[in-house]
Structure formats: C-alpha cells, structure tokens
Amino acid sequence: MTEFIISHRIYQDKTIASLPWNILNGIRMKEISFVADAMLGKLSKWLRIIGIDTLYCREGEDDKLVELAIKGNRQILTRKTSLKNCKDIKNQLFFISENNPIKQLQEVKEHYGIRIQPHKVFTLCLICNQRLKEISAELAKGRVPDYIANTEKMFSICPSCKRVFWKGSHYENILKKIESCIISPDER
C-alpha cells in the first residue's frame, strides 16, 4: 500500500485526515488506493507511476467498479454520471472532470491532498499494479535487449506479469514531466 502525506488536525484526541472531501470518521489515513473506470486508463498509469495503488477496471459495468471499491476499500475515480445516484458509495466516489491525464492527476492530487513521495515513484507495475521487485542485471539477461542488459545496472521485475523495468531515457523523461507538471512548488 502507498503511504502519502496529507495535512492532519486533531479532533477529539484523534489525528484525522483533513481532506477537502471528507473527515473520514476520525480514522487516521496513511494510505489510499483507487479503482478507476474504463475511461481513465491513462490516469491509472500515472497514479501507478507515482506509486499509488490503482486498479483499472476495463469492464464498463458499474457493479464491477463498485464491487472492487467496496471489497478493497478503494476510492472510485470515474467519469460516469451513472454512479452519481449510488448512495452506498457516495463517500468513496470522485468524479474526474478533466480530459487530459496530467490534469486529471492534478485534480486527484488536489482533491485527496496527495503529495508525491520520490521514493515511491516507479515502484508499481504500470500494467498490473503489483509492487516491483529489484533483480540483478544477471537475472535480467534474456528478458531485456542485450544492449540494455550490458549497459544498465538496476532492474525491477513485476512478480505477476514478469515484465522487466529499468531506468532508461523514458525514466528521465517521465521524471521531468512529474517535476514540471505534477509536483507543486511546496513538494519540491
């Protein structure tokens, strides 16, 4: 699970999250996880990039989305207006208004008070949301192109889908995008 920094205040001798969307019934919130609907695939990937546990529900059925949220105690990110009248999940629901995935990410960050933690960036598989495991260059051989195996020193593997990740030029480009578009000045 991903920990993130949020502002807190004391209420009746309990530390609680001070979020714009809810008081959370006096529960201290250290981690958050999401389930995103079929219209938010790119947002799901960006949330995973910054290390936030996010399921992506490719199925368009509202029932499946709600089931995943309730079973996993996840917040629902959606663009579906059909969920607006669902009273059972009112406190677990956030409607995304932006079209651009980076702006959607900013919208989620602002709404939930999420602060990016650099040590969490690139810790989840972008495809299946599993926590990545570090592996040696020796173990990566045969799973990555020879040039990459011979030039890179650090690799991670997804225990579920077995994809191997490394810090190539895409890594630097994404870090620059996070720095310039996503991280607020007070997070630097």
N, CA, C and O atoms as a DFTB+ gen file, in Angstrom:
752 C
 N C O
     1  1       0.831      -1.185       0.000
     2  2       0.000       0.000       0.000
     3  2       0.876       1.250       0.000
     4  3       1.988       1.246       0.528
     5  1       0.366       2.295      -0.589
     6  2       1.115       3.525      -0.706
     7  2       0.799       4.456       0.451
     8  3      -0.364       4.698       0.771
     9  1       1.842       4.970       1.067
    10  2       1.645       5.986       2.087
    11  2       1.777       7.334       1.409
    12  3       2.571       7.483       0.480
    13  1       1.029       8.299       1.849
    14  2       1.182       9.626       1.304
    15  2       0.965      10.644       2.393
    16  3       0.318      10.383       3.407
    17  1       1.518      11.798       2.159
    18  2       1.455      12.848       3.161
    19  2       0.189      13.668       2.944
    20  3      -0.087      14.125       1.835
    21  1      -0.564      13.844       4.000
    22  2      -1.738      14.702       3.942
    23  2      -1.706      15.579       5.180
    24  3      -1.029      15.271       6.162
    25  1      -2.435      16.660       5.121
    26  2      -2.470      17.511       6.304
    27  2      -3.363      16.852       7.345
    28  3      -4.313      16.150       6.997
    29  1      -3.061      17.077       8.623
    30  2      -3.822      16.479       9.707
    31  2      -4.283      17.554      10.683
    32  3      -3.717      18.646      10.736
    33  1      -5.288      17.241      11.431
    34  2      -5.690      18.101      12.537
    35  2      -6.198      17.206      13.661
    36  3      -6.591      16.060      13.439
    37  1      -6.183      17.739      14.834
    38  2      -6.621      16.973      15.997
    39  2      -8.114      17.228      16.215
    40  3      -8.562      18.374      16.240
    41  1      -8.865      16.157      16.369
    42  2     -10.291      16.243      16.602
    43  2     -10.645      15.192      17.645
    44  3     -10.483      13.998      17.395
    45  1     -11.114      15.608      18.779
    46  2     -11.485      14.720      19.873
    47  2     -10.367      13.729      20.180
    48  3     -10.599      12.522      20.246
    49  1      -9.136      14.253      20.369
    50  2      -7.963      13.464      20.718
    51  2      -7.566      12.423      19.677
    52  3      -6.859      11.469      20.003
    53  1      -8.002      12.584      18.445
    54  2      -7.596      11.673      17.383
    55  2      -7.013      12.486      16.238
    56  3      -7.517      13.556      15.899
    57  1      -5.945      11.963      15.648
    58  2      -5.399      12.605      14.464
    59  2      -6.213      12.120      13.278
    60  3      -6.337      10.917      13.048
    61  1      -6.760      13.051      12.538
    62  2      -7.573      12.659      11.391
    63  2      -7.109      13.408      10.159
    64  3      -6.497      14.472      10.248
    65  1      -7.410      12.837       9.020
    66  2      -7.044      13.473       7.772
    67  2      -7.913      14.695       7.560
    68  3      -9.131      14.645       7.729
    69  1      -7.284      15.776       7.194
    70  2      -8.026      16.991       6.896
    71  2      -8.090      17.118       5.383
    72  3      -7.260      17.784       4.765
    73  1      -9.060      16.489       4.815
    74  2      -9.190      16.454       3.364
    75  2     -10.401      17.255       2.931
    76  3     -11.372      17.365       3.681
    77  1     -10.360      17.814       1.741
    78  2     -11.496      18.600       1.281
    79  2     -12.760      17.777       1.089
    80  3     -13.858      18.333       1.093
    81  1     -12.634      16.483       0.923
    82  2     -13.790      15.670       0.582
    83  2     -14.446      14.977       1.756
    84  3     -15.599      14.561       1.646
    85  1     -13.748      14.835       2.889
    86  2     -14.362      14.079       3.973
    87  2     -13.544      14.206       5.252
    88  3     -12.362      14.542       5.179
    89  1     -14.108      13.958       6.384
    90  2     -13.402      13.928       7.657
    91  2     -12.982      12.492       7.984
    92  3     -12.205      12.290       8.917
    93  1     -13.452      11.529       7.276
    94  2     -13.073      10.123       7.430
    95  2     -13.440       9.517       8.780
    96  3     -12.793       8.569       9.225
    97  1     -14.436      10.034       9.418
    98  2     -14.957       9.456      10.657
    99  2     -13.893       9.215      11.723
   100  3     -13.939       8.211      12.434
   101  1     -12.946      10.124      11.835
   102  2     -11.945      10.031      12.887
   103  2     -10.841       9.021      12.651
   104  3     -10.062       8.748      13.563
   105  1     -10.751       8.466      11.470
   106  2      -9.722       7.470      11.174
   107  2      -8.500       8.171      10.593
   108  3      -8.626       9.006       9.698
   109  1      -7.333       7.835      11.097
   110  2      -6.111       8.396      10.541
   111  2      -5.807       7.668       9.229
   112  3      -5.724       6.441       9.190
   113  1      -5.650       8.420       8.197
   114  2      -5.462       7.825       6.886
   115  2      -3.999       7.909       6.479
   116  3      -3.465       9.006       6.315
   117  1      -3.343       6.766       6.315
   118  2      -1.945       6.743       5.916
   119  2      -1.781       6.321       4.470
   120  3      -0.775       6.650       3.840
   121  1      -2.731       5.614       3.946
   122  2      -2.600       5.133       2.589
   123  2      -3.946       5.222       1.897
   124  3      -5.004       5.230       2.527
   125  1      -3.868       5.287       0.602
   126  2      -5.085       5.370      -0.178
   127  2      -4.893       4.490      -1.397
   128  3      -3.781       4.330      -1.899
   129  1      -5.975       3.933      -1.855
   130  2      -5.934       3.161      -3.083
   131  2      -7.183       3.500      -3.885
   132  3      -8.206       3.918      -3.343
   133  1      -7.064       3.308      -5.173
   134  2      -8.139       3.688      -6.077
   135  2      -8.547       2.535      -6.972
   136  3      -7.802       1.573      -7.159
   137  1      -9.739       2.652      -7.516
   138  2     -10.165       1.864      -8.666
   139  2     -10.703       2.894      -9.656
   140  3     -11.544       3.727      -9.317
   141  1     -10.198       2.816     -10.887
   142  2     -10.573       3.786     -11.912
   143  2     -11.410       3.102     -12.984
   144  3     -11.180       1.942     -13.325
   145  1     -12.376       3.831     -13.506
   146  2     -13.250       3.241     -14.510
   147  2     -12.556       3.154     -15.879
   148  3     -11.437       3.636     -16.054
   149  1     -13.234       2.539     -16.826
   150  2     -12.668       2.251     -18.151
   151  2     -12.250       3.501     -18.921
   152  3     -11.457       3.401     -19.858
   153  1     -12.755       4.662     -18.557
   154  2     -12.408       5.905     -19.260
   155  2     -11.136       6.550     -18.710
   156  3     -10.715       7.597     -19.203
   157  1     -10.521       5.939     -17.696
   158  2      -9.400       6.581     -17.008
   159  2      -8.130       5.725     -16.998
   160  3      -7.407       5.687     -16.002
   161  1      -7.867       5.044     -18.110
   162  2      -6.690       4.184     -18.203
   163  2      -5.379       4.938     -18.068
   164  3      -4.473       4.477     -17.373
   165  1      -5.259       6.079     -18.713
   166  2      -4.013       6.854     -18.631
   167  2      -3.820       7.442     -17.237
   168  3      -2.696       7.495     -16.737
   169  1      -4.891       7.879     -16.613
   170  2      -4.801       8.356     -15.230
   171  2      -4.329       7.225     -14.320
   172  3      -3.488       7.444     -13.449
   173  1      -4.860       6.023     -14.512
   174  2      -4.438       4.865     -13.720
   175  2      -2.938       4.649     -13.832
   176  3      -2.261       4.403     -12.833
   177  1      -2.427       4.739     -15.043
   178  2      -0.994       4.545     -15.263
   179  2      -0.183       5.623     -14.552
   180  3       0.845       5.319     -13.947
   181  1      -0.629       6.876     -14.614
   182  2       0.096       7.963     -13.938
   183  2       0.059       7.800     -12.429
   184  3       1.053       8.081     -11.759
   185  1      -1.056       7.356     -11.880
   186  2      -1.121       7.121     -10.438
   187  2      -0.149       6.007     -10.042
   188  3       0.503       6.089      -9.002
   189  1      -0.056       4.973     -10.870
   190  2       0.896       3.900     -10.608
   191  2       2.332       4.408     -10.714
   192  3       3.189       4.015      -9.923
   193  1       2.595       5.267     -11.675
   194  2       3.944       5.831     -11.827
   195  2       4.377       6.515     -10.535
   196  3       5.523       6.369     -10.110
   197  1       3.472       7.258      -9.909
   198  2       3.859       7.957      -8.674
   199  2       3.695       7.075      -7.439
   200  3       3.834       7.548      -6.311
   201  1       3.399       5.795      -7.651
   202  2       3.410       4.822      -6.562
   203  2       2.113       4.645      -5.817
   204  3       2.117       4.183      -4.676
   205  1       1.004       4.998      -6.429
   206  2      -0.294       4.866      -5.755
   207  2      -1.054       3.670      -6.317
   208  3      -1.303       3.582      -7.519
   209  1      -1.413       2.767      -5.436
   210  2      -2.135       1.542      -5.768
   211  2      -3.443       1.897      -6.479
   212  3      -4.352       2.474      -5.882
   213  1      -3.523       1.541      -7.768
   214  2      -4.695       1.898      -8.571
   215  2      -5.092       0.748      -9.480
   216  3      -4.349       0.377     -10.389
   217  1      -6.266       0.188      -9.229
   218  2      -6.809      -0.814     -10.138
   219  2      -7.470      -0.100     -11.301
   220  3      -8.039       0.980     -11.141
   221  1      -7.391      -0.710     -12.463
   222  2      -8.038      -0.158     -13.656
   223  2      -9.109      -1.137     -14.086
   224  3      -8.809      -2.264     -14.479
   225  1     -10.342      -0.713     -14.012
   226  2     -11.486      -1.567     -14.347
   227  2     -11.856      -1.343     -15.814
   228  3     -12.576      -0.403     -16.150
   229  1     -11.350      -2.224     -16.678
   230  2     -11.612      -2.100     -18.116
   231  2     -13.065      -2.397     -18.469
   232  3     -13.581      -1.936     -19.487
   233  1     -13.707      -3.172     -17.609
   234  2     -15.105      -3.509     -17.836
   235  2     -15.965      -2.275     -17.574
   236  3     -15.727      -1.549     -16.609
   237  1     -16.942      -2.039     -18.409
   238  2     -17.752      -0.841     -18.293
   239  2     -18.896      -0.927     -17.299
   240  3     -19.667       0.022     -17.157
   241  1     -19.013      -2.054     -16.610
   242  2     -20.148      -2.255     -15.710
   243  2     -19.944      -1.543     -14.371
   244  3     -18.911      -1.699     -13.719
   245  1     -20.936      -0.769     -13.982
   246  2     -20.887      -0.049     -12.704
   247  2     -20.761      -1.010     -11.527
   248  3     -20.037      -0.732     -10.572
   249  1     -21.470      -2.148     -11.594
   250  2     -21.462      -3.110     -10.486
   251  2     -20.060      -3.619     -10.194
   252  3     -19.689      -3.763      -9.030
   253  1     -19.279      -3.891     -11.223
   254  2     -17.918      -4.397     -11.046
   255  2     -17.035      -3.337     -10.382
   256  3     -16.248      -3.648      -9.488
   257  1     -17.171      -2.097     -10.820
   258  2     -16.414      -0.983     -10.257
   259  2     -16.731      -0.820      -8.766
   260  3     -15.828      -0.678      -7.942
   261  1     -18.002      -0.841      -8.441
   262  2     -18.448      -0.691      -7.054
   263  2     -17.972      -1.874      -6.216
   264  3     -17.528      -1.688      -5.083
   265  1     -18.058      -3.081      -6.756
   266  2     -17.604      -4.277      -6.036
   267  2     -16.117      -4.192      -5.697
   268  3     -15.716      -4.485      -4.571
   269  1     -15.300      -3.790      -6.675
   270  2     -13.862      -3.651      -6.437
   271  2     -13.577      -2.592      -5.364
   272  3     -12.692      -2.770      -4.528
   273  1     -14.319      -1.514      -5.395
   274  2     -14.125      -0.440      -4.415
   275  2     -14.489      -0.898      -3.012
   276  3     -13.739      -0.655      -2.067
   277  1     -15.614      -1.548      -2.869
   278  2     -16.078      -1.975      -1.550
   279  2     -15.174      -3.084      -0.994
   280  3     -14.759      -3.030       0.164
   281  1     -14.872      -4.086      -1.825
   282  2     -14.031      -5.202      -1.361
   283  2     -12.630      -4.733      -0.974
   284  3     -12.059      -5.217       0.003
   285  1     -12.081      -3.800      -1.734
   286  2     -10.713      -3.361      -1.474
   287  2     -10.598      -2.075      -0.697
   288  3      -9.499      -1.546      -0.532
   289  1     -11.723      -1.558      -0.211
   290  2     -11.743      -0.271       0.492
   291  2     -11.013       0.800      -0.328
   292  3     -10.123       1.489       0.169
   293  1     -11.412       0.916      -1.580
   294  2     -10.784       1.823      -2.526
   295  2     -11.713       2.992      -2.855
   296  3     -12.937       2.884      -2.790
   297  1     -11.090       4.098      -3.205
   298  2     -11.834       5.236      -3.714
   299  2     -12.081       5.009      -5.206
   300  3     -11.204       4.514      -5.913
   301  1     -13.256       5.364      -5.676
   302  2     -13.595       5.212      -7.088
   303  2     -13.306       6.517      -7.817
   304  3     -13.769       7.583      -7.410
   305  1     -12.538       6.422      -8.895
   306  2     -12.310       7.547      -9.788
   307  2     -13.106       7.258     -11.046
   308  3     -12.940       6.209     -11.669
   309  1     -13.963       8.182     -11.414
   310  2     -14.856       7.903     -12.533
   311  2     -15.205       9.152     -13.319
   312  3     -15.083      10.277     -12.834
   313  1     -15.641       8.921     -14.540
   314  2     -16.240       9.973     -15.355
   315  2     -17.693       9.618     -15.661
   316  3     -18.364      10.314     -16.422
   317  1     -18.167       8.533     -15.060
   318  2     -19.514       8.017     -15.343
   319  2     -20.554       8.723     -14.481
   320  3     -20.512       8.645     -13.253
   321  1     -21.452       9.387     -15.111
   322  2     -22.511      10.067     -14.365
   323  2     -23.526       9.079     -13.795
   324  3     -24.288       9.422     -12.891
   325  1     -23.536       7.858     -14.318
   326  2     -24.489       6.855     -13.836
   327  2     -24.249       6.491     -12.367
   328  3     -25.135       5.935     -11.719
   329  1     -23.081       6.793     -11.845
   330  2     -22.780       6.468     -10.448
   331  2     -23.185       7.570      -9.468
   332  3     -23.122       7.363      -8.256
   333  1     -23.591       8.713      -9.962
   334  2     -23.905       9.845      -9.083
   335  2     -24.994       9.541      -8.059
   336  3     -24.960      10.069      -6.948
   337  1     -25.937       8.715      -8.412
   338  2     -27.065       8.434      -7.522
   339  2     -26.852       7.204      -6.652
   340  3     -27.771       6.792      -5.944
   341  1     -25.683       6.618      -6.685
   342  2     -25.383       5.418      -5.903
   343  2     -25.008       5.831      -4.479
   344  3     -23.874       6.232      -4.219
   345  1     -25.963       5.730      -3.569
   346  2     -25.772       6.207      -2.201
   347  2     -24.800       5.348      -1.397
   348  3     -24.158       5.855      -0.478
   349  1     -24.675       4.059      -1.720
   350  2     -23.800       3.158      -0.967
   351  2     -22.333       3.560      -1.032
   352  3     -21.558       3.247      -0.128
   353  1     -21.955       4.250      -2.097
   354  2     -20.540       4.565      -2.295
   355  2     -20.271       6.067      -2.363
   356  3     -19.210       6.495      -2.819
   357  1     -21.215       6.844      -1.917
   358  2     -21.103       8.299      -2.016
   359  2     -19.775       8.817      -1.469
   360  3     -19.175       9.712      -2.066
   361  1     -19.304       8.272      -0.347
   362  2     -18.054       8.732       0.260
   363  2     -16.811       8.121      -0.364
   364  3     -15.692       8.463       0.018
   365  1     -16.996       7.220      -1.320
   366  2     -15.864       6.581      -1.994
   367  2     -15.755       7.027      -3.449
   368  3     -15.021       6.413      -4.223
   369  1     -16.451       8.055      -3.827
   370  2     -16.604       8.411      -5.232
   371  2     -16.044       9.787      -5.533
   372  3     -16.318      10.752      -4.819
   373  1     -15.256       9.868      -6.599
   374  2     -14.772      11.165      -7.062
   375  2     -14.911      11.231      -8.574
   376  3     -14.412      10.371      -9.301
   377  1     -15.596      12.267      -9.029
   378  2     -15.812      12.459     -10.456
   379  2     -14.684      13.285     -11.052
   380  3     -14.373      14.374     -10.569
   381  1     -14.084      12.764     -12.091
   382  2     -12.992      13.430     -12.798
   383  2     -13.598      14.294     -13.895
   384  3     -14.352      13.802     -14.735
   385  1     -13.270      15.577     -13.887
   386  2     -13.846      16.480     -14.888
   387  2     -12.891      16.768     -16.040
   388  3     -13.330      17.110     -17.138
   389  1     -11.593      16.635     -15.801
   390  2     -10.595      16.962     -16.829
   391  2     -10.491      15.858     -17.881
   392  3     -10.796      14.697     -17.609
   393  1     -10.056      16.240     -19.091
   394  2      -9.838      15.270     -20.169
   395  2      -8.381      14.836     -20.263
   396  3      -8.099      13.681     -20.583
   397  1      -7.464      15.739     -19.992
   398  2      -6.042      15.480     -20.095
   399  2      -5.578      14.665     -18.884
   400  3      -5.862      15.041     -17.746
   401  1      -4.857      13.537     -19.117
   402  2      -4.439      12.684     -17.988
   403  2      -3.584      13.398     -16.939
   404  3      -3.716      13.112     -15.749
   405  1      -2.718      14.310     -17.349
   406  2      -1.897      15.039     -16.378
   407  2      -2.777      15.955     -15.531
   408  3      -2.587      16.060     -14.319
   409  1      -3.730      16.609     -16.167
   410  2      -4.659      17.464     -15.414
   411  2      -5.567      16.616     -14.520
   412  3      -5.943      17.045     -13.429
   413  1      -5.917      15.414     -14.983
   414  2      -6.697      14.505     -14.142
   415  2      -5.906      14.139     -12.895
   416  3      -6.448      14.111     -11.790
   417  1      -4.622      13.860     -13.080
   418  2      -3.766      13.530     -11.945
   419  2      -3.674      14.697     -10.971
   420  3      -3.730      14.505      -9.756
   421  1      -3.535      15.885     -11.494
   422  2      -3.500      17.070     -10.631
   423  2      -4.817      17.223      -9.873
   424  3      -4.832      17.592      -8.699
   425  1      -5.919      16.934     -10.562
   426  2      -7.240      17.014      -9.937
   427  2      -7.347      16.015      -8.763
   428  3      -7.855      16.364      -7.697
   429  1      -6.874      14.796      -8.963
   430  2      -6.912      13.774      -7.914
   431  2      -5.986      14.171      -6.759
   432  3      -6.364      14.073      -5.592
   433  1      -4.781      14.615      -7.092
   434  2      -3.828      15.044      -6.056
   435  2      -4.431      16.133      -5.181
   436  3      -4.354      16.077      -3.953
   437  1      -5.024      17.115      -5.823
   438  2      -5.599      18.238      -5.076
   439  2      -6.783      17.791      -4.226
   440  3      -6.891      18.167      -3.059
   441  1      -7.660      16.998      -4.805
   442  2      -8.866      16.562      -4.102
   443  2      -8.539      15.729      -2.860
   444  3      -9.151      15.910      -1.808
   445  1      -7.573      14.820      -2.987
   446  2      -7.241      13.925      -1.885
   447  2      -6.059      14.401      -1.046
   448  3      -5.683      13.744      -0.075
   449  1      -5.478      15.530      -1.410
   450  2      -4.350      16.047      -0.652
   451  2      -3.095      15.193      -0.785
   452  3      -2.281      15.149       0.138
   453  1      -2.927      14.528      -1.896
   454  2      -1.785      13.635      -2.114
   455  2      -0.537      14.444      -2.413
   456  3      -0.565      15.411      -3.174
   457  1       0.557      14.023      -1.796
   458  2       1.878      14.595      -2.070
   459  2       2.750      13.477      -2.625
   460  3       2.785      12.372      -2.084
   461  1       3.438      13.776      -3.690
   462  2       4.300      12.772      -4.303
   463  2       5.504      12.528      -3.411
   464  3       6.148      13.466      -2.942
   465  1       5.793      11.278      -3.187
   466  2       6.969      10.877      -2.417
   467  2       7.960      10.247      -3.386
   468  3       7.688       9.185      -3.946
   469  1       9.098      10.885      -3.590
   470  2      10.056      10.406      -4.593
   471  2      10.438       8.933      -4.453
   472  3      10.647       8.264      -5.465
   473  1      10.535       8.412      -3.239
   474  2      10.911       7.002      -3.068
   475  2       9.812       6.031      -3.506
   476  3      10.059       4.829      -3.605
   477  1       8.610       6.530      -3.766
   478  2       7.502       5.683      -4.225
   479  2       7.361       5.664      -5.750
   480  3       6.692       4.792      -6.304
   481  1       7.995       6.633      -6.427
   482  2       7.877       6.731      -7.878
   483  2       8.504       5.499      -8.524
   484  3       9.600       5.085      -8.147
   485  1       7.813       4.918      -9.491
   486  2       8.252       3.726     -10.231
   487  2       8.439       2.505      -9.325
   488  3       9.405       1.758      -9.480
   489  1       7.530       2.308      -8.394
   490  2       7.596       1.118      -7.541
   491  2       6.493       0.112      -7.857
   492  3       6.487      -0.995      -7.317
   493  1       5.554       0.495      -8.738
   494  2       4.453      -0.388      -9.120
   495  2       4.527      -0.712     -10.607
   496  3       4.981       0.104     -11.410
   497  1       4.076      -1.909     -10.963
   498  2       3.987      -2.275     -12.373
   499  2       2.939      -1.382     -13.033
   500  3       1.829      -1.236     -12.521
   501  1       3.292      -0.795     -14.154
   502  2       2.370       0.093     -14.853
   503  2       1.237      -0.676     -15.521
   504  3       0.204      -0.099     -15.862
   505  1       1.431      -1.964     -15.705
   506  2       0.427      -2.788     -16.374
   507  2      -0.536      -3.427     -15.380
   508  3      -1.753      -3.337     -15.543
   509  1       0.016      -4.079     -14.339
   510  2      -0.873      -4.853     -13.463
   511  2      -0.898      -4.392     -12.008
   512  3      -1.540      -5.032     -11.175
   513  1      -0.217      -3.301     -11.690
   514  2      -0.345      -2.657     -10.380
   515  2       0.326      -3.418      -9.234
   516  3       0.067      -3.113      -8.070
   517  1       1.164      -4.378      -9.527
   518  2       1.864      -5.120      -8.473
   519  2       3.137      -4.391      -8.073
   520  3       3.727      -3.682      -8.889
   521  1       3.566      -4.558      -6.831
   522  2       4.806      -3.960      -6.346
   523  2       5.978      -4.625      -7.060
   524  3       6.075      -5.852      -7.095
   525  1       6.875      -3.806      -7.634
   526  2       8.036      -4.320      -8.362
   527  2       9.095      -4.826      -7.391
   528  3       9.225      -4.327      -6.273
   529  1       9.845      -5.822      -7.836
   530  2      10.944      -6.392      -7.053
   531  2      12.248      -6.123      -7.802
   532  3      12.328      -6.309      -9.016
   533  1      13.253      -5.689      -7.071
   534  2      14.559      -5.460      -7.695
   535  2      15.200      -6.797      -8.045
   536  3      15.114      -7.768      -7.293
   537  1      15.853      -6.819      -9.222
   538  2      16.601      -8.003      -9.635
   539  2      17.963      -7.554     -10.155
   540  3      18.147      -6.390     -10.512
   541  1      18.890      -8.461     -10.194
   542  2      20.236      -8.148     -10.670
   543  2      20.255      -8.082     -12.189
   544  3      19.343      -8.564     -12.861
   545  1      21.314      -7.474     -12.715
   546  2      21.496      -7.419     -14.168
   547  2      21.619      -8.832     -14.729
   548  3      21.175      -9.107     -15.844
   549  1      22.213      -9.708     -13.962
   550  2      22.381     -11.106     -14.398
   551  2      21.016     -11.775     -14.606
   552  3      20.805     -12.476     -15.596
   553  1      20.103     -11.553     -13.673
   554  2      18.761     -12.129     -13.799
   555  2      17.954     -11.471     -14.919
   556  3      17.051     -12.093     -15.480
   557  1      18.272     -10.230     -15.242
   558  2      17.545      -9.518     -16.300
   559  2      17.967      -9.983     -17.692
   560  3      17.204      -9.848     -18.649
   561  1      19.171     -10.526     -17.807
   562  2      19.651     -11.012     -19.119
   563  2      18.680     -12.041     -19.674
   564  3      18.177     -12.904     -18.955
   565  1      18.436     -11.928     -20.956
   566  2      17.481     -12.816     -21.598
   567  2      16.055     -12.293     -21.538
   568  3      15.190     -12.755     -22.282
   569  1      15.809     -11.334     -20.659
   570  2      14.479     -10.732     -20.533
   571  2      14.431      -9.329     -21.125
   572  3      13.356      -8.779     -21.362
   573  1      15.605      -8.759     -21.359
   574  2      15.714      -7.415     -21.920
   575  2      16.683      -7.482     -23.108
   576  3      17.449      -8.439     -23.223
   577  1      16.655      -6.480     -23.988
   578  2      17.619      -6.478     -25.095
   579  2      19.062      -6.533     -24.567
   580  3      19.354      -6.006     -23.493
   581  1      19.955      -7.173     -25.326
   582  2      21.353      -7.343     -24.901
   583  2      22.013      -6.019     -24.544
   584  3      22.710      -5.926     -23.534
   585  1      21.800      -5.004     -25.358
   586  2      22.417      -3.705     -25.093
   587  2      21.997      -3.187     -23.710
   588  3      22.828      -2.697     -22.946
   589  1      20.718      -3.301     -23.402
   590  2      20.195      -2.842     -22.104
   591  2      20.808      -3.678     -20.977
   592  3      21.230      -3.135     -19.956
   593  1      20.853      -4.985     -21.162
   594  2      21.418      -5.873     -20.136
   595  2      22.882      -5.540     -19.850
   596  3      23.352      -5.699     -18.724
   597  1      23.599      -5.078     -20.876
   598  2      25.026      -4.776     -20.715
   599  2      25.304      -3.353     -20.248
   600  3      26.399      -3.071     -19.761
   601  1      24.343      -2.458     -20.385
   602  2      24.599      -1.057     -20.026
   603  2      23.886      -0.609     -18.755
   604  3      24.373       0.287     -18.065
   605  1      22.766      -1.199     -18.435
   606  2      22.022      -0.820     -17.232
   607  2      22.441      -1.689     -16.057
   608  3      22.832      -2.842     -16.241
   609  1      22.363      -1.149     -14.873
   610  2      22.774      -1.888     -13.679
   611  2      21.607      -2.267     -12.765
   612  3      21.677      -3.252     -12.030
   613  1      20.535      -1.471     -12.821
   614  2      19.400      -1.703     -11.925
   615  2      18.165      -2.097     -12.730
   616  3      17.811      -1.453     -13.717
   617  1      17.526      -3.166     -12.283
   618  2      16.323      -3.656     -12.933
   619  2      15.287      -4.001     -11.876
   620  3      15.617      -4.301     -10.729
   621  1      14.035      -3.951     -12.286
   622  2      12.934      -4.397     -11.437
   623  2      12.053      -5.300     -12.272
   624  3      11.960      -5.150     -13.490
   625  1      11.403      -6.244     -11.598
   626  2      10.514      -7.163     -12.295
   627  2       9.167      -7.180     -11.584
   628  3       9.087      -7.055     -10.362
   629  1       8.126      -7.336     -12.369
   630  2       6.793      -7.500     -11.797
   631  2       6.601      -8.981     -11.491
   632  3       6.753      -9.819     -12.379
   633  1       6.266      -9.316     -10.235
   634  2       6.082     -10.725      -9.884
   635  2       4.860     -11.365     -10.558
   636  3       4.749     -12.589     -10.622
   637  1       3.959     -10.535     -11.052
   638  2       2.748     -11.064     -11.661
   639  2       2.899     -11.262     -13.179
   640  3       2.768     -12.380     -13.678
   641  1       3.170     -10.186     -13.897
   642  2       3.232     -10.281     -15.365
   643  2       4.641     -10.550     -15.894
   644  3       4.816     -10.798     -17.087
   645  1       5.644     -10.503     -15.015
   646  2       7.048     -10.794     -15.334
   647  2       7.708      -9.770     -16.256
   648  3       8.778     -10.038     -16.803
   649  1       7.088      -8.600     -16.438
   650  2       7.736      -7.540     -17.215
   651  2       8.925      -7.007     -16.420
   652  3       8.890      -6.929     -15.192
   653  1       9.971      -6.645     -17.147
   654  2      11.168      -6.102     -16.527
   655  2      11.243      -4.617     -16.843
   656  3      10.990      -4.197     -17.972
   657  1      11.593      -3.829     -15.836
   658  2      11.697      -2.381     -15.975
   659  2      13.117      -1.944     -15.635
   660  3      13.789      -2.567     -14.812
   661  1      13.568      -0.862     -16.279
   662  2      14.873      -0.275     -15.991
   663  2      14.782       1.222     -16.213
   664  3      13.815       1.724     -16.786
   665  1      15.796       1.921     -15.754
   666  2      15.789       3.384     -15.824
   667  2      16.432       3.856     -17.117
   668  3      17.578       4.307     -17.123
   669  1      15.697       3.750     -18.202
   670  2      16.169       4.219     -19.498
   671  2      15.798       5.682     -19.717
   672  3      15.463       6.391     -18.769
   673  1      15.858       6.126     -20.959
   674  2      15.560       7.526     -21.272
   675  2      14.106       7.870     -20.936
   676  3      13.809       9.008     -20.571
   677  1      13.206       6.904     -21.053
   678  2      11.803       7.143     -20.699
   679  2      11.672       7.515     -19.221
   680  3      10.823       8.327     -18.852
   681  1      12.508       6.926     -18.389
   682  2      12.500       7.198     -16.960
   683  2      12.814       8.674     -16.706
   684  3      12.102       9.348     -15.961
   685  1      13.872       9.161     -17.324
   686  2      14.254      10.573     -17.161
   687  2      13.170      11.501     -17.702
   688  3      12.871      12.528     -17.093
   689  1      12.584      11.147     -18.842
   690  2      11.522      11.974     -19.432
   691  2      10.304      12.053     -18.520
   692  3       9.708      13.119     -18.363
   693  1       9.940      10.936     -17.925
   694  2       8.783      10.931     -17.021
   695  2       9.094      11.725     -15.758
   696  3       8.239      12.461     -15.264
   697  1      10.319      11.585     -15.224
   698  2      10.695      12.369     -14.049
   699  2      10.615      13.868     -14.336
   700  3      10.173      14.643     -13.487
   701  1      11.041      14.272     -15.529
   702  2      10.963      15.692     -15.908
   703  2       9.508      16.142     -15.975
   704  3       9.169      17.245     -15.545
   705  1       8.656      15.283     -16.514
   706  2       7.238      15.633     -16.612
   707  2       6.626      15.748     -15.210
   708  3       5.844      16.662     -14.948
   709  1       6.974      14.840     -14.329
   710  2       6.484      14.906     -12.949
   711  2       6.946      16.210     -12.311
   712  3       6.161      16.919     -11.682
   713  1       8.225      16.518     -12.480
   714  2       8.809      17.729     -11.893
   715  2       8.133      18.996     -12.419
   716  3       7.821      19.907     -11.651
   717  1       7.913      19.046     -13.725
   718  2       7.393      20.288     -14.312
   719  2       5.874      20.424     -14.262
   720  3       5.361      21.540     -14.190
   721  1       5.156      19.322     -14.297
   722  2       3.696      19.407     -14.417
   723  2       2.919      18.943     -13.197
   724  3       1.801      19.404     -12.965
   725  1       3.484      18.056     -12.427
   726  2       2.689      17.395     -11.402
   727  2       3.066      17.828      -9.998
   728  3       2.185      18.029      -9.161
   729  1       4.353      17.976      -9.719
   730  2       4.777      18.338      -8.367
   731  2       4.530      19.823      -8.127
   732  3       4.963      20.670      -8.908
   733  1       3.847      20.120      -7.063
   734  2       3.596      21.512      -6.722
   735  2       4.846      22.106      -6.082
   736  3       5.670      21.362      -5.551
   737  1       5.006      23.419      -6.117
   738  2       6.198      24.076      -5.569
   739  2       6.481      23.698      -4.118
   740  3       7.647      23.605      -3.734
   741  1       5.461      23.480      -3.306
   742  2       5.705      23.161      -1.901
   743  2       6.152      21.703      -1.692
   744  3       6.538      21.340      -0.580
   745  1       6.107      20.867      -2.734
   746  2       6.569      19.483      -2.635
   747  2       8.044      19.376      -3.014
   748  3       8.661      18.337      -2.777
   749  1       8.616      20.414      -3.590
   750  2       9.997      20.367      -4.057
   751  2      10.976      20.543      -2.951
   752  3      12.184      20.527      -3.187
